[in-house]
Each structure stands twice: as structure tokens, then as C-alpha cells.
Amino acid sequence: MVGDILRRRVARLALVAKNRVQRFGSELLLRMYEFFHVDVVVLEAIRDVSRDQQLTEHLVEILTVSSTRLYVSRGRKTLRALLGLMQSTTRPDRLSPRLTHGRSTG
């Protein structure tokens, strides 16, 4: 879908509910749609739901977005740690004396 939008093949996008794009970063996607002049239509019907049910749904949406951001943040930290580990193991000046096979490290 994103590829089609970038190729300007999409003029209008119909969403069943706005929360369908939240796990992908709705703010970013909505700005992208605006930039590429894609009309976004939300088809979410107005439901007869109690105030408690609405509050519960909003809390679930908040938790979903927050946990996704936390997951992405942890993923970035893990990636940085792995890249640092890879760099330190590929540089001879950072290897332990046992791993340098008798070469001087200092």
C-alpha cells in the first residue's frame, strides 16, 4: 500500500477505523497521505456504546501505541548494542590478548 502511495497510484484511502493505522504510527502515515494528496476516509460507524466502553477502548488504544513505541525503542537499543559488539570484534585493537594470537595490543 505504501509503495502504491509513493508511486502516486492511490487517490483515496478508506479505513474501517482510524485505529487500524495506529500500530504503524498513524501520525506519520497521515502526514504522508497528506503530502501525497491522498484523501483518507474513515468509515467507522457511530456506535451506541456506553461511556465505560468508550473509555476502555481508548485505554486499550493508548496501551497499544505505548507498548509499540517501547518495543521499537528496545529494538533500537538492541541494534545499537549489536552493532557496537560487531565493531569491537572486528577491530584488532579492541580484541583481548588471547584473541590476538600473540600480537601486541598496546
Contact map, one row per residue, 1 for C-alpha under 8 A:
1111100000000000000000000000000000000000000000000000000000000000000000000000000000000000000000000000000000
1111110000000000000000000000000000000000000000000000000000000000000000000000000000000000000000000000000000
1111111000000000000000000000000000000000000000000000000000000000000000000000000000000000000000000000000000
1111111111000000000000000000000000000000000000000000000000000000000000000000000000000000000000000000000000
1111111111000000000000000000000010010100000000000000000000000000000000000000000000000000000000000000000000
0111111110000000000000000000000000010000000000000000000000000000000000000000000000000000000000000000000000
0011111110000000000000000000000000000000000000000000000000000000000000000000000000000000000000000000000000
0001111111100000000000000000000000010000000000000000000000000000000000000000000000000000000000000000000000
0001111111100000000000000000000000000000000000000000000000000000000000000000000000000000000000000000000000
0001100111111000000000000000000000000100000000000000000000000000000000000000000000000000000000000000000000
0000000111111000000000000000000000001110000000000000000000000000000000000000000000000000000000000000000000
0000000001111100000000000000000000000111100000000000000000000000000000000000000000000000000000000000000000
0000000001111110000000000000000000000111100000000000000000000000000000000000000000000000000000000000000000
0000000000011111000000000000000000000001111000000000000000000000000000000000000000000000000000000000000000
0000000000001111110100000000000000000001111100000000000000000000000000000000000000000000000000000000000000
0000000000000111110100000000000000000000011100000000000000000000000000000000000000000000000000000000000000
0000000000000011111100000000000000000000011100000000000000000000000000000000000000000000000000000000000000
0000000000000011111111000000000000000000010100000000000000000000000000000000000000000000000000000000000000
0000000000000000111111100100000000000000000000000000000000001000000000000000000000000000000000000000000000
0000000000000011111111100000000000000000000000000000000000000000000000000000000000000000000000000000000000
0000000000000000011111111100100000000000000000000000000000000000000000000000000000000000000000000000000000
0000000000000000011111111110000000000000000000000000000000000000100000000000000000000000000000000000000000
0000000000000000001111111100000000000000000000000000000000000001100100000000000000000000000000000000000000
0000000000000000000011111100100000000000000000000000000000000000000000000000000000000000000000000000000000
0000000000000000000011111111100000000000000000000000000000000000000000000000000000000000000000000000000000
0000000000000000001011111111110000000000000000000000000000000000000000000000000000000000000000000000000000
0000000000000000000001001111111000000000000000000000000000000000000000000000000000000000000000000000000000
0000000000000000000000001111111100000000000000000000000000000000000000000000000000000000000000000000000000
0000000000000000000010011111111110000000000000000000000000000000000000000000000000000000000000000000000000
0000000000000000000000000111111111000000000000000000000000000000000000000000000000000000000000000000000000
0000000000000000000000000011111111100000000000000000000000000000000000000000000000000000000000000000000000
0000000000000000000000000001111111110000000000000000000000000000000000000000000000000000000000000000000000
0000100000000000000000000000111111111111000000000000000000000000000000000000000000000000000000000000000000
0000000000000000000000000000011111111110000000000000000000000000000000000000000000000000000000000000000000
0000000000000000000000000000001111111100000000000000000000000000000000000000000000000000000000000000000000
0000110100000000000000000000000111111100000000000000000000000000000000000000000000000000000000000000000000
0000000000100000000000000000000011111110000000000000000000000000000000000000000000000000000000000000000000
0000100001111000000000000000000011111111000000000000000000000000000000000000000000000000000000000000000000
0000000000111000000000000000000011001111100000000000000000000000000000000000000000000000000000000000000000
0000000000011110000000000000000010000111110000000000000000000000000000000000000000000000000000000000000000
0000000000011110000000000000000000000011111000000000000000000000000000000000000000000000000000000000000000
0000000000000111110000000000000000000001111100000000000000000000000000000000000000000000000000000000000000
0000000000000111100000000000000000000000111110000000000000000000000000000000000000000000000000000000000000
0000000000000011110000000000000000000000011111000000000000000000000000000000000000000000000000000000000000
0000000000000000000000000000000000000000001111100000000000000000000000000000000000000000000000000000000000
0000000000000000000000000000000000000000000111110000000000000000000000000000000000000000000000000000000000
0000000000000000000000000000000000000000000011111000000000000000000000000000000000000000000000000000000000
0000000000000000000000000000000000000000000001111100000000000000000000000000000000000000000000000000000000
0000000000000000000000000000000000000000000000111110110000000000000000000000000000000000000000000000000000
0000000000000000000000000000000000000000000000011111110000000000000000000000000000000000000000000000000000
0000000000000000000000000000000000000000000000001111111000000000000000000000000000000000000000000000000000
0000000000000000000000000000000000000000000000000111111100000000000000000000000000000000000000000000000000
0000000000000000000000000000000000000000000000001111111110000000000000000000000000000000000000000000000000
0000000000000000000000000000000000000000000000001111111111000000000000000000000000000000000000000000000000
0000000000000000000000000000000000000000000000000011111111100000000000000000000000000000000000000000000000
0000000000000000000000000000000000000000000000000001111111110000000000000000000000000000000000000000000000
0000000000000000000000000000000000000000000000000000111111111000000000000000000000000000000000000000000000
0000000000000000000000000000000000000000000000000000011111111100000000000000000000000000000000000000000000
0000000000000000000000000000000000000000000000000000001111111110000000000000000000000000000000000000000000
0000000000000000000000000000000000000000000000000000000111111111000000000000000000000000000000000000000000
0000000000000000001000000000000000000000000000000000000011111111100000000000000000000000000000000000000000
0000000000000000000000000000000000000000000000000000000001111111110000000000000000000000000000000000000000
0000000000000000000000000000000000000000000000000000000000111111111000000000000000000000000000000000000000
0000000000000000000000100000000000000000000000000000000000011111111100000000000000000000000000000000000000
0000000000000000000001100000000000000000000000000000000000001111111110000000000000000000000000000000000000
0000000000000000000000000000000000000000000000000000000000000111111111000000000000000000000000000000000000
0000000000000000000000000000000000000000000000000000000000000011111111100000000000000000000000000000000000
0000000000000000000000100000000000000000000000000000000000000001111111110000000000000000000000000000000000
0000000000000000000000000000000000000000000000000000000000000000111111111000000000000000000000000000000000
0000000000000000000000000000000000000000000000000000000000000000011111111100000000000000000000000000000000
0000000000000000000000000000000000000000000000000000000000000000001111111110000000000000000000000000000000
0000000000000000000000000000000000000000000000000000000000000000000111111111000000000000000000000000000000
0000000000000000000000000000000000000000000000000000000000000000000011111111100000000000000000000000000000
0000000000000000000000000000000000000000000000000000000000000000000001111111110000000000000000000000000000
0000000000000000000000000000000000000000000000000000000000000000000000111111111000000000000000000000000000
0000000000000000000000000000000000000000000000000000000000000000000000011111111100000000000000000000000000
0000000000000000000000000000000000000000000000000000000000000000000000001111111110000000000000000000000000
0000000000000000000000000000000000000000000000000000000000000000000000000111111111000000000000000000000000
0000000000000000000000000000000000000000000000000000000000000000000000000011111111100000000000000000000000
0000000000000000000000000000000000000000000000000000000000000000000000000001111111110000000000000000000000
0000000000000000000000000000000000000000000000000000000000000000000000000000111111111000000000000000000000
0000000000000000000000000000000000000000000000000000000000000000000000000000011111111100000000000000000000
0000000000000000000000000000000000000000000000000000000000000000000000000000001111111110000000000000000000
0000000000000000000000000000000000000000000000000000000000000000000000000000000111111111000000000000000000
0000000000000000000000000000000000000000000000000000000000000000000000000000000011111111100000000000000000
0000000000000000000000000000000000000000000000000000000000000000000000000000000001111111110000000000000000
0000000000000000000000000000000000000000000000000000000000000000000000000000000000111111111000000000000000
0000000000000000000000000000000000000000000000000000000000000000000000000000000000011111111001100000000000
0000000000000000000000000000000000000000000000000000000000000000000000000000000000001111111101100000000000
0000000000000000000000000000000000000000000000000000000000000000000000000000000000000111111100000000000000
0000000000000000000000000000000000000000000000000000000000000000000000000000000000000011111111100000000000
0000000000000000000000000000000000000000000000000000000000000000000000000000000000000000111111100001000010
0000000000000000000000000000000000000000000000000000000000000000000000000000000000000000001111100000000011
0000000000000000000000000000000000000000000000000000000000000000000000000000000000000001101111110000000010
0000000000000000000000000000000000000000000000000000000000000000000000000000000000000001101111111111000010
0000000000000000000000000000000000000000000000000000000000000000000000000000000000000000000001111111000000
0000000000000000000000000000000000000000000000000000000000000000000000000000000000000000000000111111111110
0000000000000000000000000000000000000000000000000000000000000000000000000000000000000000000000111111110000
0000000000000000000000000000000000000000000000000000000000000000000000000000000000000000000000111111100000
0000000000000000000000000000000000000000000000000000000000000000000000000000000000000000000100111111111110
0000000000000000000000000000000000000000000000000000000000000000000000000000000000000000000000001111111000
0000000000000000000000000000000000000000000000000000000000000000000000000000000000000000000000001101111100
0000000000000000000000000000000000000000000000000000000000000000000000000000000000000000000000001001111110
0000000000000000000000000000000000000000000000000000000000000000000000000000000000000000000000001001011111
0000000000000000000000000000000000000000000000000000000000000000000000000000000000000000000111101001001111
0000000000000000000000000000000000000000000000000000000000000000000000000000000000000000000010000000000111
